[in-house]
């Protein structure tokens, strides 16, 4: 098909292609439509030497159309208090997903397992809907394993939900997307009562058991000067985790900062970005391969504001772990949380002073206070930047709080508050009354200057460890919340019915067991007791008795 086009100019990856005045196009490589205002041009199609002008929209299959993040909105989030660290994300998928066939819908980025993710809704054709979970910050050498479940919420009953499950699915730089490419028919979204009258539907994403692994081989070289048997320092390439960039530093001769173990090899997990906060990081490093391996075990350490960390020393030489001059490094990352250190005055504090004294990762201001009016020390945390929350949105924030001890001899340098972690929702029009965090530290201990919880300035030092921070759409109760409540009520009724049935079966079982035990205590089989008593000839325990000859039963007188 040959046609000429006079195109409007727009910012697009395909803009250079549209500057040509006339071109020959293959029908299979271009799509003509009149339904999208984003790719508008006016063209002339030549047919039978009679040109006909009409507005047309031109898409090239090789040009990636930018997905629209407004088609799928993060609506609610719930953190399950389990060992798997489960998080449940609920998304509102708008009707544009089912009606716009030329644009894929994606959610905005959200964080889980210290990585950034998005969900993509795509249509391989006009009949099937595909959903993919995409890892956004994948780096070379990094693998992320996670359990995830997609669940389309049915508006009538929870038993009709459509579920897709993956266990320990691997995400990396070569394969950052996982999920069903052809999950459900588009027509079934309405016929099976997933979408409402507006064409919108809800989808849950459940993620749990996250694990991040970084694995790399490092070739160790010798020092250019001095003894040739000594190895030089080396570092790995960077990898992303928790919103920071990290690498592993190998020091075969130790570090000058360590006076006691200056000559022993040392391994450091270096933080390369994010120097506004200290970071509490939990990790594990395994060096070597096959039978020559050194395992650090699980370490929980503080990376200070300069990115330095305590690290660990080796009990052997780095050369003992090499294989043909190559050192295999295996890193497991558990968590990396930013920490805000706050010094809270306990006495002579001005109640009118609401100046923020700490900031989170998003640069939002917070105010931390102490309370010694009761029997135990209490902490209170206020959000000072409610006006930064977008209108008609919720901001979900969770954190841990620690009371820091200054006693160097005490190995437990910090004490976590009770009922941690704490969390709250914040809206722009709301008023924050503060979250109270209780501790088990008596006020009498805090008031004692000799106890190391307190300094001469009548202040206590605490640490706020920032965990989750998510922006949720819709700050008010919505009809979509009724679907959750309906499913919860239906599940409760199902559980009550199953409990009643189970109780009835247990009563029947107990009755049968009681009958069997009674019969067994008599020494008779349970099914033939009455029959054997009635038929004496078939009773093996019956012995016929008779009188000797010449004797008779005495006469019985009945009164």
N, C-alpha and C positions, 0 to 999 in steps of 0.2 A: 504494500500500500504506500503510495507516494502522496505526501501532502506538505503544505507550507504552513507555518505558524508564525503569528505575530504575538509574542509572549510578553506579558507584564513581567517586570523584574521583581524578584523577591530573594530573600536570603535563604539559600538552599544548597545542599551538596550537589544538586543537579543543575545549578544555575548556569554553569558554563555550557552545558549541553543545549540549553534553550536559546542561546544567543545565535545559533545558526538560523539562517532564514529559510532554508529548504533542506530536506533530508529524506533519505529512503529508510523506512522503518519496517522491521519485521513485526508481524502481528503478535507473535509469541513473546516478544521482549517488551512490548509496551501495552498499557491498559488505557483504553478510552472510556471515560465516564463523565456524566454530568451531575454527579451527586456530591462532589467535594469542593467547597469554596476555597480550600487552601492551595490548590494547584490549578488556578484558573488561567486560561488563555483563550484567545479567539483564533480559530484556524479556518483554513479553506481546504476541503477535501475534494480532490478532482475525481470525478466519476463520469464516464462517457463524455468527456470533454466539456461538461457543464458543471462549473464549480458551484457549490452550495455552501454558504457561510452560516455557521451556527456556533454558539459557545460550547467549548469542550474542555475537559479536564484531563490532563495527561500525566500518567505515572509510569516511571520506568521500574521494572522489577529489580534492577540492580541498585536502585537508590533507596536507602533505608529511610523510612518515614519515622520521624521522632515520635515515640510513644507518648500518650497523654496521661499524666499522672493524676488528673482530676477524674478519671473514669473509675478508679478504685481507691477508696478512702479507708484509712485505718480508723476504725470506729471504737473498739474497746480492746483492753488488754487485761489479762489476769495472770498473775504469777502463782503457780501451785507450789506449796511448801512441801516438796518431796526431794528425795535424793537425786533424782534425775534433773532437777533444775528446770522443770517444765514451764513453758510460757505459752499462753493461748491468745492468739491475735484474731480479732474479728474484723472483717472488711466489708464495707458496703460497695458492691459492684454495680455501677450505674447502667442504665439502659443503653448507653453509647457502645458498650462492649458487644451487645447483640445486634446493634443496628449499623454500626460503622464497620464495614468489611475491609477497609483499606488501612486501618490504623490499629496497631496493637496497644492494649492498655497495660500500664504498669502502675504499681503503687509507688508512693514516695519511699525513700529509704528508711528502714527501721533497723534497730540493732538487736541482736540476740547472740549469745555466746561470744561476745566481744568481736563481732564482725558486722558488717553492713550488708543488708539483704533487700531485695525487692521481689515482688511477685509479678509475673508477666502473664497476661491473658491474650492468647493468640488464636487465630482461626486458620487452620491449614486449608480449609475450604469453607464454604458458606453453611456447612451442616454440622461440623464438629468443633467443639470448644476445647482448647488445650490450655493447661495451666502449668507454669514452671516457677520453681523457686531458684533465684539467681543470687550467687555470691558476688558482691560488688568489689570487694577489696582483696581479691585473690592475687597472690604474688608467687613468683617462681620458687619451687621447692616446698611450698606450703600445701598441706592437705587438711581439710576440715571435714570431720565426720559428725553427722547429726541424724537423729530420728525426727521425721516430720510426717504430718498427716494433714491432708486437705479434706475438708468436710463441707459439703453444700447443705445448708440448713433448710429443712422442709418446713413450710409454714403450717402444716397440719399436725404432723406427729414426728417425734424424734426417730422412730424406727424406720422412717422412710428417707432418712438422710443418705446422701451419696458420699462414700468415703474412699479415699485413696491413701495407702499407708506405705511408707518406706522406712527401713531400719538400717541405721548406720550407713547412710548414703554418703558417698564421697564427693566433695567439691574441691576443685583445684583450678589453676589458671587455664589448663587445657579444656576442662569441662566444668565451667562455672554454673551451668543450669541443669536442673534435674526436675522431673515431673512428667505427668502424662501428656503426650502431644495430642492425643485424641481421646478425651475423657468422656464427654457426654454430648449428645445431640443438642443442638441449639433449640430445636422445637420442644424437647423434653423439659427445658427449664420452666416453661409455662404449663405444659400439660401435666407435669408431675408436681406442680405446686411449689416450685422453688422460687420463682419470680412473682412479684406482686403485680397489681394492675398497671404500675408505672414501668414495668420491665426491669426493676432492680431486684437483686437477690443478695443474701448474706453468705459469706464463706468464712469458715474457721481455719486457721493454720495453727497447728500444735507442734511445737518444737521442744526436744528434750535430748539429754545425754550429749551435749556438744563436746567435741574434742578437737583441738588444733595441734597438728604435728608439722614440724619443720625439719627437713632432713637434707643434708648436703655433705659433699666430700670436699675436703680442703687439702691441698697439696702443701706440705710443710717444707720450707727451704732452710738452709743452714745460714748462719751468720757470715757476712762477707769478710769480717775481720775476726781475729781470735781463733780459738780452737774450732775445728771444722765439725766436731761432733755435737756442738751446741746448735739448737734450733732457734730460729728467729720467731718473733711474735707474728701472729696471723689473725685475721678477722674474716668472718663469713659475710656474704651479701645480706642486705637488710630484708626483713619480712614484717608484715603488718599484723598487728594484734591489739585489740582494745583501743583503737584510735591512735596508736603510737607505732613508730617504726623501731625495730630492734635488730641487733646482731649479736653474735657470740664472739668474744675475744679470747684467744688462746695465748697464754704467757708461759712458755716453757721454763723461763728463768725466774718466774715470780714477778711481783710488782714492788717498786721501791717503797710504797706506802706501808707494806706489811713488814714490820721490824722483826717479829718473832718467826715468821715463815717466809722470809724474803727469798730464800733459795728454792722453795718448793713450787712446782708448777701450779698455776692458778687459772681458773676459768671464770669469765665475767659475762653476764648478760647485760649488754649495754643498751640503754635507751637513747635513741637518736633524735627524737622530736618531743614536743609537749613539755617544755621546761617551766610552765606556770605552776605546776603542782608536783608534789611528791606522789609516788605510785606504789601501792602495795601489790606485789606480783607473786604469784605462786607458779612454780615451774619445775621441770625435771629434765636433766640433761644426761644422755648416755653417750660416752665416747668409745670409739673402737668398734670392732666387728668380730663376729665369730667367737672364738674362745678368749680373745683379748679385749675385755670390755671393762669400763669403769662406769658405774651407775651412781649418780649423785643422790638419788632418792628425791622425794618431793620436798622442795624448799619453799618457804614463804619469807620473803625479804622485802625491804623498803628500798626503792630506787629514789634517791633524793632529787631535789629540783635541778641539779646539774646532770642527772642521768647516771650517776655513779651508784654502784651496788656492791654489797659485801662479797658476793660470789662464793666460791668454794675452792679448796686446794685439793690436789691429787696426791694420793698415797704412793703413786708410781710416777715414772717419767713419761713424758709425752711420746718419746721414741718407742716405748714399750707397747703403745697402742696403735702404731702405724702399720699399714700394710702396703708395701711397695711405695713408701713415702707419702701415702694418703691417709688422712685421718677422717673417719666417718663420724659425723655429729648428728645426733638425733635429739630433738627438743620437743617436749610436750608442754604446752601452755594451758594452765587451768583458768587463771583470771588475772586481770590487771586493772585495778581500780584507783582512780585519782583520789588524793587525800588533801583535805584542807585542815591546816593546823590553826587552832584558835586558842587564845588566852582569855579566859572568862573571869571578870572580877566578881567576887562573891560578896563583898562588903563595900559600903560607901559608893554604891552605884546609883547614877541618876536615872530614875524611871522614865524621864522624858527623852533620854538619849536612845534613839533608834538607828544609830549609824550602823550600817552593815559591817560585819567583821570577817566574812568569808565569802568565797565565790566558788561556783561549781564549774564543770567543764564548759558549759555554754555561756560563761561569763555572767550568769545571773547572780544577784546579790542575795545574801542570807544573813540573818542575825541569830546568833546563839547566845543563850543566857543560862545562868545557874540559879538554883533555888535551894536554900538550906533552911527553909522554914519548918520542914517536917522532920521525921526521924532519920531519913536517908537523903543523900544528895540526889537532886533531880536536875535534868537538863531540859531546855526548851528551845525549839528551832522554829524560826519564822522566815517566810519568803518575802523579801523586800521588793521584788520586781514582778508583781502581779500584772502590771500594765504591759509587760513585754509578752505576755501570753496572747496569741492572736484571738480576735473576736470569734465567738462560737466554736472555741476549741478548749480542750482539757489538756493540761500538762500533768503527766504522771511521773513522779519522782520517788525513788526509794534510796535508802542510805543506811549505813551502820555508824554508830557513834562509840568512841572509845575514850575512857579517862586515862590519861597518860601519867605514869609514875616516873618520877625523876631518880629513883633509887637505882644506881648502876648495879648493885649487887643482886637486885631482884631480877630474875630471868624473865618473869612475866612483866614486860615493860608497860603494857596497857591492858585495861580491863574493859570489856565490851559491856554496853548497857543491857538491861533486861529486855526481853521480848523483841530482840533484834531479828531481822531488819525492820525498819519503820518505813512507811510510805504514806503518800497523800496525793490528792488531786487538787489542782489549782486552776482557777478561771480568772479572766480579766476583771469581771465585775464583782468578784468575791472579796471577802474580808478574812484574812488569815488570823486565826486565834492561836496559832502555834501548836506544835506537836510536843507533848510532854514525854520525856524518856526517863524512866526510873532506873536507879542503880541500887546495888546492895551495899554501898559504902555508907556507913553511919555518919551522921553529921558530927558526932563527937570525934571521930577519927579525922574528918576533914578539918575541923577547927584546931586540931593539935598541930602545931608548927613542926614538931619533931617528926611527925609522920610525913612521908615524902609525897603526899598527894597535893601539897600546897606549898606555895612559895611565900617569901616575905611580903609580897605585894597583895596578899589575901586573894590570890587568883588561882584558878585551876586550869591546867592545859588539857584540851580535848582534841580529838581527831574526828573529822567527819569523812567517812569513806563513801563516795558517791557510787551508786550501783546502776540502776536503770533510770533512763530519762526518755520519755516518749511523748509525742504530741498526738492527741486523739481528736478526731472530728466530732462535733456536736457536743456542746456542753450541757444540754438539757435532756430530759427523759424523752425518748422517741418511741414510736410504735415498734421499731425493730427490737427494742429492749423487751417487748412483750413476747417475742418469739423465744428468747432465752428463758423467760419466766414460765412460759407455757411448757417448754421442753423439761424444765426442772420439775414442774408439777406433775407432768406425765411420768417422768422417771420415778418420782416418789410414789405414785399410785402403783406403778409396776412393782416396785420393791415391796410395798405393803402387801400386794396380792401374792407375791412369791413367798414372803415371810409367813402369811397365813397358810398357804399350801404346805410349806415346809413344816410348820407347827402341826398341822393335821397329820402329815405323814409320820412325823416323829411320835405322835400319840398312838397311831396304829402300830408302829414298830414296837413301841414299849408294851402295848397290850399283847402282841404276839409273843414277845420275849418273856413276858410274865406267865402266859399260859404254858409255854414250853418248859419253863423252869419248874412250875408246879407239877406238871406231869412227870418230868424227869426225877423230881424228888421222891415220887411214889414208886419209881422203878418200872413203869408201864409205858409202852409206846403211846403217843398221844392219840392215834387214830383208832385204836382197837380196844380201848379200856372198857367202854360200855358193852361192846359186842362180846368180849371174853367173859365178862361177868354174867351175861345172860346165858351163854352156852357153856355149860360146865364141861362137856365132853371135849371141847377144844381148848380148855384152859390147862396149860402144862403144870400149873401149880395146884390143881385140884386133885385130891386123893379121896376116892370113894370109901366110905366107912360102912360096916355091917356088924350086927350083933352075933356073938357066938351061938352055936346051935343049943337049943333049949332055953334061951333067954329071950325076953321080950321087953319092950318099953313099958315102964310103969304107967298105970292108968292116971290120966290127968283129969282132975276135977276143975271144972270151970265155974266160977262163982259169978 
